[in-house]
């Protein structure tokens, strides 16, 4: 039986209703990997007809977490960023994303952005999910088409993030 978006959202809600500590986020990461391993789920939400670099497919009315799909048709890089007051889980469905983790070496001051330095880089491959805690700074880069699921602790539309730039 296929894993549906309704089941996925319900499972996520059950876990996150117990909190958002390391144990719950690890359980949530495992649920993302479960969804990624279901071919019908991936085809339904991230198949060849999927569109949009960022699409909210579910927003929980009680806890506020969101399930998003991302489809990148070609190469794309990003800037180092955190998720403000939120945690995030990235789950790779198709293609590869090179993720670089950063450390803040100079905090932001007023309008001056903080400075970050790279710590490590690694690839996210299909079926793999990774948790980013509140304050974790990272930067994705894609050499070709990629598709992924991302869970955010809250809808990040309009949320101010820490201004950061490479040192």
N, C-alpha and C positions, 0 to 999 in steps of 0.2 A: 504494500500500500504506500502510495506517495506521501511525502511530508508536505503538508499544505502551509500556506502563509498563516492561516488561522491557527493551526496547531503550533507552528513555530512561535507566533506571537503569544499564544497562551502559555507555552512552555517557558518562554522568556519572562513573562509576567509572574509566573509561579516562582521562579528562581529569584527574580529581582524584588519581589514583595518581601523577601527575607533580608533585604539590604543590598548594598553594592560593595561589600568588602572583597578581599582577594578570593575567598572561596566562591562567592556568588559570581564574580566576574570570570573565574575559571570555568564554572559550570556553564555560564553563558557562552563562553568561547567554544566549549564543546558542542553546544547547541548549534552555533554557527557552522561548525565543521560537519555536524549531522546534516544540516540543510545543504551544504556544499557537496556532500556525498550522494545526495538524491538527484539523479539525472533529471527527473521530471520537474522537481522544484527549480533547478538551475535553468532548464529549458523554458519553463513558464515565466520566470522573472528576469532571466538574463540571456535568453535565447537570441537567435539572429535578428529577430524583429524588435529587440529591446532598444530603447532610445533614451538619451538624456544622460549627461555626465553626472547628475545628482537628482535622484527621484525618491521622495519619501513614499514608501509603499504601506507603512503602518506607523501611526503615532498613538501611543497608549494614553487614553484619556485620564487615567488615574495616576500612573507613575511617571508619565512624560517621556519615556524612552522612545526612540524612533528606530525603525528598520528602513534602511535606504538601499537602493541599488545604484551602482555607478557603471556606466559604459563609456570607455574611452576608445575612440575609433583609431587613433594613431598615437605616435609618441607624445608624451607630455611630462613635464617636470613640475615640481612644486617648490614652494619656499618652506623653510623650517617654520613649524607652527606647533602650537598646543591646541587643546580643545577647550580653552578657557576653564570654566568651572566643571567641565564634564569629562568623563572617561569615554573611550571609544574602543570598538573592536572592529578590526579590518579582517575580512575573509575573502580570499582570492578564489574566484570561480574559473577564470580563463586568463591565459597569458601569465606574465610574471611582472611583479612590481619589485623594484629595488627600493628598500626602505633604509633610510639613514637615521639613526638616533643621534641626538645632540645633547650637549650639556650647556647650561647658561653659564657663561664665563664673566659676563657683566650684565647685571640686572638693568631693566629699563629705568630711565629717570625722566619723569615729566613726559615731554613729547619725544625724547630721545629713545629709539628702540634699544632693546637689550641685544647683547652680542652672544652668539652661540658658536660652539666648536663641535665638529663631528666626533662621535664616540665609536660607532661601528656601523657597518652596512651589511645587509643581508637580503636575500630574495624571499618574497612570499610567492609560493607556487600553488597551483590549483589544489583545492581541498584543505588548505592551511589557513588558520585564523590566529590572530595575535591581539592581545589586550594592550591598550595604552591607558595608563592610569592618569588621573588628574595631574596636570603639570608636565607630563612626558612630552618632550619636544622631538618631533620627527619630520621627515620629508620624503614623500614618495616620488619615484621617477619611473617612467614606463618607456620602453623602447618601441613598443608596438601596441596593437589592440589589447586591451585588458577589460575584464569585467569583475566586479566585486560586490560583496554585501558589506555594509557597514552598519554597526549598531552605535547609536549615540545616546548618552544618558539623558539628553534633552534635545529638542529641536534647536539647532545651532543658528538658524536664520536670525540675523540681527544681534547675535551675542558677540560682545567685544572680546577679542583675544589679545594676549600679550604681544605687543609689537616686537618682532625679532628679526635679526639679520645676521648673516655669517660674520664671524670675527675676522 
